[in-house]
Amino acid sequence: MSCESWTNTKPKSAKYRKGLWSPEEDERLRNHILQHGHSCWSAVPIKAGLQRNGKSCRLRWINYLRPGLKRGGFSPQEKETILALHHLLGNK
């Protein structure tokens, strides 16, 4: 199914949840995307059984849940690379 067909099936008066994500919601989103992928973000919350909108799910996945997401400070090698590029390019 295309993305458009999923957006047409959502209820018009849908009450989306706002605010903090619960660990259960995080787990549902993580499991769904790892099993099925995320071809259409507006369909993800419907298929995963979440009361969130597609944008909220996309941002949660990209900024917090995706595997391989690095958190914390820069390594010494990364710092050197940043400083060398800044010296070469300036504030561009």
TORKOL-4160 file (C-alpha; in steps of 0.2 Angstrom, whole numbers, padded with zeros to 4 digits, m for minus):
92
<pt num="1" X="0000" Y="0000" Z="0000"/>
<pt num="2" X="0006" Y="0017" Z="m0004"/>
<pt num="3" X="0008" Y="0031" Z="0009"/>
<pt num="4" X="m0007" Y="0040" Z="0003"/>
<pt num="5" X="m0019" Y="0026" Z="0006"/>
<pt num="6" X="m0014" Y="0025" Z="0024"/>
<pt num="7" X="m0017" Y="0043" Z="0027"/>
<pt num="8" X="m0034" Y="0041" Z="0020"/>
<pt num="9" X="m0039" Y="0027" Z="0032"/>
<pt num="10" X="m0035" Y="0036" Z="0048"/>
<pt num="11" X="m0049" Y="0043" Z="0058"/>
<pt num="12" X="m0053" Y="0062" Z="0056"/>
<pt num="13" X="m0055" Y="0065" Z="0074"/>
<pt num="14" X="m0040" Y="0055" Z="0080"/>
<pt num="15" X="m0034" Y="0060" Z="0097"/>
<pt num="16" X="m0015" Y="0059" Z="0097"/>
<pt num="17" X="m0005" Y="0057" Z="0113"/>
<pt num="18" X="0007" Y="0071" Z="0117"/>
<pt num="19" X="0021" Y="0073" Z="0129"/>
<pt num="20" X="0033" Y="0061" Z="0135"/>
<pt num="21" X="0035" Y="0044" Z="0128"/>
<pt num="22" X="0032" Y="0029" Z="0139"/>
<pt num="23" X="0045" Y="0014" Z="0139"/>
<pt num="24" X="0031" Y="0003" Z="0132"/>
<pt num="25" X="0028" Y="0015" Z="0117"/>
<pt num="26" X="0047" Y="0015" Z="0114"/>
<pt num="27" X="0047" Y="m0004" Z="0114"/>
<pt num="28" X="0032" Y="m0005" Z="0102"/>
<pt num="29" X="0040" Y="0008" Z="0090"/>
<pt num="30" X="0057" Y="0000" Z="0091"/>
<pt num="31" X="0050" Y="m0018" Z="0088"/>
<pt num="32" X="0038" Y="m0013" Z="0074"/>
<pt num="33" X="0052" Y="m0003" Z="0064"/>
<pt num="34" X="0065" Y="m0017" Z="0066"/>
<pt num="35" X="0053" Y="m0030" Z="0060"/>
<pt num="36" X="0044" Y="m0021" Z="0046"/>
<pt num="37" X="0054" Y="m0005" Z="0042"/>
<pt num="38" X="0047" Y="0013" Z="0040"/>
<pt num="39" X="0042" Y="0015" Z="0022"/>
<pt num="40" X="0028" Y="0027" Z="0026"/>
<pt num="41" X="0029" Y="0037" Z="0043"/>
<pt num="42" X="0011" Y="0041" Z="0043"/>
<pt num="43" X="0007" Y="0022" Z="0043"/>
<pt num="44" X="0019" Y="0017" Z="0057"/>
<pt num="45" X="0009" Y="0023" Z="0072"/>
<pt num="46" X="m0007" Y="0014" Z="0065"/>
<pt num="47" X="0002" Y="m0002" Z="0061"/>
<pt num="48" X="0012" Y="m0002" Z="0078"/>
<pt num="49" X="m0004" Y="0002" Z="0088"/>
<pt num="50" X="0002" Y="0019" Z="0094"/>
<pt num="51" X="m0008" Y="0034" Z="0097"/>
<pt num="52" X="0005" Y="0046" Z="0090"/>
<pt num="53" X="0006" Y="0055" Z="0074"/>
<pt num="54" X="0019" Y="0050" Z="0060"/>
<pt num="55" X="0030" Y="0065" Z="0063"/>
<pt num="56" X="0032" Y="0061" Z="0082"/>
<pt num="57" X="0036" Y="0043" Z="0078"/>
<pt num="58" X="0049" Y="0048" Z="0065"/>
<pt num="59" X="0058" Y="0060" Z="0077"/>
<pt num="60" X="0058" Y="0048" Z="0091"/>
<pt num="61" X="0066" Y="0035" Z="0080"/>
<pt num="62" X="0079" Y="0046" Z="0072"/>
<pt num="63" X="0084" Y="0055" Z="0088"/>
<pt num="64" X="0083" Y="0042" Z="0102"/>
<pt num="65" X="0079" Y="0024" Z="0097"/>
<pt num="66" X="0088" Y="0019" Z="0081"/>
<pt num="67" X="0102" Y="0007" Z="0083"/>
<pt num="68" X="0120" Y="0014" Z="0081"/>
<pt num="69" X="0115" Y="0031" Z="0087"/>
<pt num="70" X="0130" Y="0038" Z="0096"/>
<pt num="71" X="0128" Y="0048" Z="0112"/>
<pt num="72" X="0140" Y="0057" Z="0122"/>
<pt num="73" X="0155" Y="0068" Z="0119"/>
<pt num="74" X="0167" Y="0067" Z="0104"/>
<pt num="75" X="0182" Y="0056" Z="0104"/>
<pt num="76" X="0199" Y="0063" Z="0103"/>
<pt num="77" X="0201" Y="0059" Z="0084"/>
<pt num="78" X="0184" Y="0067" Z="0081"/>
<pt num="79" X="0189" Y="0083" Z="0090"/>
<pt num="80" X="0205" Y="0083" Z="0079"/>
<pt num="81" X="0195" Y="0081" Z="0063"/>
<pt num="82" X="0183" Y="0095" Z="0068"/>
<pt num="83" X="0197" Y="0107" Z="0073"/>
<pt num="84" X="0207" Y="0103" Z="0057"/>
<pt num="85" X="0192" Y="0106" Z="0046"/>
<pt num="86" X="0187" Y="0122" Z="0055"/>
<pt num="87" X="0205" Y="0129" Z="0053"/>
<pt num="88" X="0204" Y="0124" Z="0034"/>
<pt num="89" X="0186" Y="0130" Z="0031"/>
<pt num="90" X="0182" Y="0143" Z="0045"/>
<pt num="91" X="0164" Y="0145" Z="0050"/>
<pt num="92" X="0156" Y="0140" Z="0034"/>
